[in-house]
Amino acid sequence: MAVTIYDVAKLAQVSVTTISKILNHKDYDISDETRQRVLDAIKETKFTPNGLARSLVTKRTNVLGLLIPDISNQYFADMARGVEDGANRLGYNVMLCNTDENSKKQQEYLNILKGRCTDGVIIVPIAGSDTVFSSDFDMEKPFVVLDRVYKSKKGVYQVKFDNVRGGYLATKYLLEKGHTRIGLISGPPEERTVKDRLKGYKKALKEFGLKFDKSIVFNGNYKFDSGVAGAKFLLKTDITAIFAFNDLMACGAYKAISSIGLKIPEDISILGYDDVMLSDVLDPPLTTISQPKYEMGKVAATMLINQLNNVEQDYERTFEPELIERKSVRCLFPKTPKA
């Protein structure tokens, strides 16, 4: 015979209401001793709560939906892990939906997640998509937009990154190392994050009295292969450095540079963006702009759960970039002889 919540209550010598509070993470008024007694009883009886029955009573599933553009990309994988850890810490599970940067899949998943399977949704939009910011968009439940924020919209919770500042820091660093011909391997030009990084790039050039040259810009797609293609294109020009708009494309550039017998940074310098794990194991290790993707994911989960519990909070949280200096950029200025 299946163990019921009443069996657990009898063994733990508490009410069914007390057990329900503990199972639903609403046990703030319950002592540690009572909570442990209930948990021990659950373990001893091997009691498994009926999630469907519980959700019918509480009107909650304790599940959050997460739309991710490309889970094979380490950047988004780290972000997803942050969402999951942040949600688990507060008693929620996460349903992952990988959209593959496909607008049709994104819309299909949004329609599914509008149903009763989740309490709320965290959305990392596909490149160039402003669906969630359109005037007629209605998720029909609480949601948070994470990372690819295309515009501010009143009443929309957002966790974003200062990509203008990131583009500026990367370009300024290269300029201070003596590089005045800096080729770009960017992302899709219609995407807001790409526009922001490009804006930062142009700002730094202007500060150094240099003009923007679109002939040394290659529009990639954040994939490894576009890093290879971008580097091959740029190496036919007079550039001395490459700024790749993510580390995966920078990795592709490494391959292209190596394939023609050139060395990094002796022959060409390269700087990436994201600071994913592979950037530190490349040879030489990649100088890059760090984005706290894991922390951004955790904050998005907390922001969404706060919404669900009517906790007052700010609508926006912006994270700042940090330049991580490694070994992939050469200084073109002559060394000052020691006295």
C-alpha positions as CSV (number, residue, x, y, z in Angstrom):
1,M,0.0,0.0,0.0
2,A,1.3,3.5,-0.9
3,V,2.5,5.7,1.9
4,T,0.4,8.8,2.3
5,I,1.0,12.2,3.9
6,Y,-1.1,11.1,6.8
7,D,1.3,8.2,7.5
8,V,4.2,10.7,7.6
9,A,2.2,13.0,9.9
10,K,1.5,10.2,12.3
11,L,5.2,9.0,12.4
12,A,6.5,12.6,12.9
13,Q,3.7,13.5,15.3
14,V,2.8,16.6,13.5
15,S,-0.2,17.9,11.5
16,V,-0.7,17.4,7.8
17,T,-0.6,21.2,7.5
18,T,2.9,21.3,9.0
19,I,4.1,18.7,6.4
20,S,2.5,20.6,3.6
21,K,4.3,23.8,4.7
22,I,7.7,22.0,4.7
23,L,7.1,20.4,1.3
24,N,6.1,23.8,-0.2
25,H,9.0,25.7,1.4
26,K,6.7,27.8,3.5
27,D,8.0,26.6,6.8
28,Y,9.3,29.9,8.2
29,D,7.3,29.4,11.4
30,I,8.4,25.8,12.0
31,S,11.3,25.0,14.3
32,D,14.4,23.3,13.0
33,E,13.7,20.3,15.3
34,T,10.2,19.8,13.9
35,R,11.4,20.2,10.3
36,Q,14.2,17.6,10.8
37,R,11.7,15.2,12.4
38,V,9.4,15.5,9.4
39,L,12.3,15.0,6.9
40,D,13.4,11.9,8.8
41,A,9.9,10.5,8.7
42,I,9.7,11.2,4.9
43,K,13.0,9.4,4.5
44,E,12.0,6.4,6.7
45,T,8.6,5.9,4.9
46,K,10.1,6.7,1.5
47,F,7.2,9.1,1.0
48,T,7.0,10.7,-2.5
49,P,4.8,13.8,-2.7
50,N,2.3,13.8,-5.5
51,G,3.4,16.9,-7.5
52,L,0.2,17.1,-9.6
53,A,-2.1,16.9,-6.6
54,R,0.0,19.4,-4.7
55,S,-0.1,21.9,-7.7
56,L,-3.9,21.6,-7.9
57,V,-4.2,22.7,-4.3
58,T,-1.5,25.4,-4.2
59,K,-2.0,26.6,-7.8
60,R,1.8,26.3,-8.1
61,T,4.1,23.8,-9.9
62,N,7.3,25.1,-8.4
63,V,8.8,24.9,-11.9
64,L,10.3,27.7,-13.9
65,G,10.6,27.7,-17.7
66,L,13.9,28.8,-19.2
67,L,14.3,29.6,-22.9
68,I,18.0,29.4,-24.0
69,P,19.2,30.2,-27.6
70,D,22.0,27.6,-27.8
71,I,22.7,25.3,-24.9
72,S,25.8,23.9,-26.7
73,N,27.4,27.4,-26.3
74,Q,29.4,27.4,-23.0
75,Y,28.2,30.9,-22.3
76,F,24.6,30.0,-22.3
77,A,25.3,26.7,-20.5
78,D,27.0,28.6,-17.6
79,M,24.0,31.0,-17.6
80,A,21.5,28.1,-17.4
81,R,23.4,26.5,-14.6
82,G,23.1,29.8,-12.7
83,V,19.4,29.9,-13.2
84,E,19.0,26.3,-12.1
85,D,21.2,26.7,-9.0
86,G,19.4,30.0,-8.1
87,A,16.0,28.3,-8.5
88,N,16.9,25.1,-6.7
89,R,18.1,27.1,-3.7
90,L,14.6,28.6,-3.4
91,G,12.8,25.3,-3.9
92,Y,12.1,25.5,-7.6
93,N,13.0,23.2,-10.5
94,V,13.8,24.4,-14.1
95,M,12.3,23.3,-17.4
96,L,14.9,24.0,-20.1
97,C,13.8,24.9,-23.7
98,N,16.6,25.2,-26.3
99,T,15.4,27.4,-29.2
100,D,18.5,26.9,-31.4
101,E,18.4,30.6,-32.4
102,N,15.2,29.8,-34.3
103,S,12.2,32.2,-34.2
104,K,9.6,29.5,-34.9
105,K,10.9,27.3,-32.0
106,Q,11.0,30.3,-29.7
107,Q,7.4,31.1,-30.4
108,E,6.3,27.4,-30.0
109,Y,8.1,27.2,-26.6
110,L,6.6,30.5,-25.5
111,N,3.1,29.1,-26.3
112,I,3.8,25.9,-24.4
113,L,5.1,27.7,-21.4
114,K,2.0,29.9,-21.2
115,G,0.2,26.8,-20.1
116,R,0.0,25.4,-16.6
117,C,3.4,23.5,-16.6
118,T,5.4,26.4,-15.1
119,D,4.8,29.2,-12.6
120,G,7.0,31.7,-14.6
121,V,9.5,32.0,-17.4
122,I,13.0,33.3,-17.9
123,I,13.6,34.3,-21.5
124,V,17.0,34.7,-23.2
125,P,15.7,35.8,-26.7
126,I,17.2,34.6,-29.9
127,A,19.5,37.0,-31.8
128,G,17.6,40.0,-33.2
129,S,14.2,39.1,-31.6
130,D,12.2,41.8,-29.9
131,T,9.1,39.7,-29.5
132,V,9.0,40.0,-25.8
133,F,9.2,43.8,-26.1
134,S,6.4,44.3,-28.6
135,S,3.3,46.1,-27.4
136,D,1.0,43.0,-28.0
137,F,3.2,40.5,-26.2
138,D,1.4,38.8,-23.3
139,M,3.2,35.9,-21.5
140,E,0.1,35.5,-19.3
141,K,2.4,34.8,-16.3
142,P,5.4,36.4,-14.6
143,F,8.6,36.5,-16.7
144,V,12.1,37.9,-16.7
145,V,14.2,38.8,-19.8
146,L,17.8,37.7,-19.4
147,D,21.0,38.9,-21.2
148,R,19.7,39.9,-24.7
149,V,17.7,43.0,-23.6
150,Y,16.7,44.9,-26.7
151,K,15.0,47.9,-25.2
152,S,13.6,49.0,-21.9
153,K,9.9,48.4,-21.4
154,K,7.9,49.6,-18.4
155,G,6.9,46.7,-16.3
156,V,9.3,44.2,-17.7
157,Y,11.9,42.7,-15.4
158,Q,15.3,42.5,-17.0
159,V,18.8,41.2,-16.1
160,K,21.3,42.7,-18.5
161,F,25.0,43.5,-19.2
162,D,26.6,46.8,-20.1
163,N,27.8,45.8,-23.6
164,V,28.7,49.4,-24.6
165,R,31.2,49.5,-21.8
166,G,32.4,46.0,-22.7
167,G,33.1,47.0,-26.3
168,Y,34.8,50.2,-25.2
169,L,37.1,48.4,-22.6
170,A,38.2,45.8,-25.2
171,T,39.0,48.4,-27.9
172,K,40.7,50.9,-25.5
173,Y,42.9,48.1,-24.2
174,L,44.0,47.2,-27.8
175,L,44.6,50.9,-28.7
176,E,46.7,51.4,-25.6
177,K,48.9,48.5,-26.8
178,G,49.5,50.4,-30.0
179,H,46.9,48.7,-32.3
180,T,45.2,51.2,-34.5
181,R,43.9,48.7,-37.1
182,I,41.5,46.5,-35.1
183,G,39.4,44.0,-37.1
184,L,36.1,42.9,-35.8
185,I,34.4,39.5,-35.9
186,S,31.0,40.6,-34.7
187,G,27.6,38.9,-34.2
188,P,24.4,39.4,-36.2
189,P,24.3,43.1,-37.0
190,E,20.6,43.4,-36.1
191,E,21.1,42.2,-32.6
192,R,21.1,44.8,-29.8
193,T,24.1,43.4,-28.0
194,V,26.1,43.6,-31.2
195,K,25.1,47.2,-31.8
196,D,26.1,48.1,-28.2
197,R,29.5,46.4,-28.4
198,L,30.1,48.2,-31.8
199,K,29.0,51.5,-30.2
200,G,31.7,51.0,-27.5
201,Y,34.3,50.1,-30.2
202,K,33.5,53.3,-32.1
203,K,33.6,55.4,-28.9
204,A,37.1,54.2,-28.1
205,L,38.3,54.8,-31.7
206,K,37.0,58.4,-31.5
207,E,38.8,59.1,-28.2
208,F,42.0,58.1,-29.9
209,G,41.3,60.3,-33.0
210,L,40.6,57.3,-35.3
211,K,37.8,56.8,-37.8
212,F,35.6,53.7,-38.0
213,D,36.3,51.5,-41.0
214,K,33.5,49.1,-41.9
215,S,35.8,47.3,-44.4
216,I,37.5,45.5,-41.4
217,V,34.3,44.3,-39.9
218,F,33.1,40.7,-40.4
219,N,29.5,39.9,-39.4
220,G,29.6,36.5,-37.7
221,N,27.0,34.4,-35.9
222,Y,28.7,33.6,-32.6
223,K,29.6,30.1,-33.9
224,F,33.1,28.6,-34.2
225,D,33.0,28.4,-38.0
226,S,32.2,32.1,-38.4
227,G,35.3,32.8,-36.3
228,V,37.4,30.8,-38.8
229,A,35.8,32.6,-41.7
230,G,36.1,36.0,-40.1
231,A,39.8,35.6,-39.3
232,K,40.5,34.4,-42.9
233,F,38.7,37.5,-44.2
234,L,40.4,40.0,-41.8
235,L,43.9,38.5,-42.4
236,K,43.8,39.7,-46.0
237,T,43.7,43.3,-44.7
238,D,46.3,45.4,-42.8
239,I,45.0,44.7,-39.3
240,T,47.3,44.0,-36.4
241,A,44.6,42.8,-33.9
242,I,41.2,41.0,-33.9
243,F,38.4,41.7,-31.5
244,A,35.9,38.8,-31.6
245,F,32.5,39.4,-30.1
246,N,32.6,36.1,-28.3
247,D,35.2,33.6,-27.2
248,L,33.9,30.8,-29.4
249,M,34.5,32.9,-32.5
250,A,37.9,33.9,-31.1
251,C,38.7,30.1,-30.8
252,G,37.8,29.8,-34.5
253,A,40.1,32.6,-35.3
254,Y,42.9,30.8,-33.4
255,K,42.4,27.9,-35.8
256,A,42.5,30.1,-38.9
257,I,45.6,31.9,-37.8
258,S,47.4,28.7,-36.9
259,S,46.5,27.1,-40.3
260,I,48.5,29.7,-42.2
261,G,51.5,29.5,-40.0
262,L,51.0,32.7,-38.1
263,K,51.5,33.0,-34.3
264,I,49.5,34.7,-31.6
265,P,50.4,37.3,-30.4
266,E,53.7,37.6,-32.3
267,D,52.0,38.0,-35.7
268,I,48.5,38.9,-34.8
269,S,46.8,39.8,-31.5
270,I,43.3,38.7,-30.5
271,L,40.8,39.6,-27.8
272,G,37.6,37.8,-27.1
273,Y,34.4,38.3,-25.1
274,D,32.5,36.3,-22.4
275,D,35.4,34.6,-20.6
276,V,34.1,31.1,-20.9
277,M,36.2,28.2,-19.6
278,L,38.0,27.5,-22.9
279,S,39.5,31.0,-23.0
280,D,42.0,30.1,-20.3
281,V,43.1,26.8,-21.8
282,L,43.8,28.1,-25.3
283,D,47.5,28.5,-26.4
284,P,48.2,31.2,-25.7
285,P,45.4,31.9,-23.1
286,L,42.9,34.4,-24.4
287,T,42.6,38.0,-23.2
288,T,38.9,38.6,-23.0
289,I,36.0,40.6,-21.6
290,S,34.4,38.7,-18.7
291,Q,30.6,38.5,-18.3
292,P,29.3,37.0,-15.0
293,K,26.9,34.7,-16.8
294,Y,26.4,32.3,-13.9
295,E,25.7,35.2,-11.5
296,M,23.3,36.7,-14.1
297,G,21.4,33.5,-14.2
298,K,21.1,33.2,-10.5
299,V,19.8,36.8,-10.2
300,A,17.2,36.2,-13.0
301,A,15.9,33.2,-11.0
302,T,15.7,35.2,-7.8
303,M,14.0,38.1,-9.6
304,L,11.4,35.8,-11.1
305,I,10.7,34.0,-7.8
306,N,10.4,37.4,-6.1
307,Q,7.7,38.3,-8.6
308,L,5.8,35.1,-7.8
309,N,5.9,36.0,-4.1
310,N,5.0,39.7,-4.6
311,V,8.4,40.8,-3.2
312,E,9.1,44.5,-4.1
313,Q,12.3,44.8,-6.2
314,D,13.8,46.9,-9.0
315,Y,12.8,46.1,-12.6
316,E,16.3,46.1,-13.9
317,R,19.7,44.8,-12.8
318,T,22.8,45.6,-14.9
319,F,26.1,43.8,-14.6
320,E,29.4,45.5,-15.5
321,P,32.3,44.1,-17.7
322,E,35.8,43.2,-16.6
323,L,38.8,42.9,-18.8
324,I,40.8,39.7,-18.1
325,E,44.3,40.1,-19.3
326,R,46.1,37.0,-20.5
327,K,48.7,36.3,-23.2
328,S,47.0,36.8,-26.6
329,V,47.7,40.5,-27.1
330,R,51.1,42.0,-28.0
331,C,52.2,45.5,-27.2
332,L,53.4,47.2,-30.4
333,F,55.3,50.0,-28.6
334,P,59.0,49.5,-28.2
335,K,60.2,48.4,-24.8
336,T,61.8,51.2,-22.7
337,P,65.4,50.2,-22.1
338,K,66.2,49.7,-18.4
339,A,68.4,52.3,-16.8
